[in-house]
Amino acid sequence: MEQVEWTGLVIAAVLAALCFGVARFAVRHFARRRAAKEQAVSQASQSRQVRRANERKKK
């Protein structure tokens, strides 16, 4: 292979690794945000039994 072909191959490999890293970061970021949102919603809608137990603990 000529030098130009190797250079193109190296550039393509670096770009592929970079895109993979960015995609992985984005997936983790949005998964973490979704999990935090779901946790906030579930905590906001506690059952009556849990609310009463928490009120008893506070007293």
MODELLER restraints for C-alpha pairs under 7 A, 6 or more apart:
rsr = mdl.restraints
at = mdl.atoms
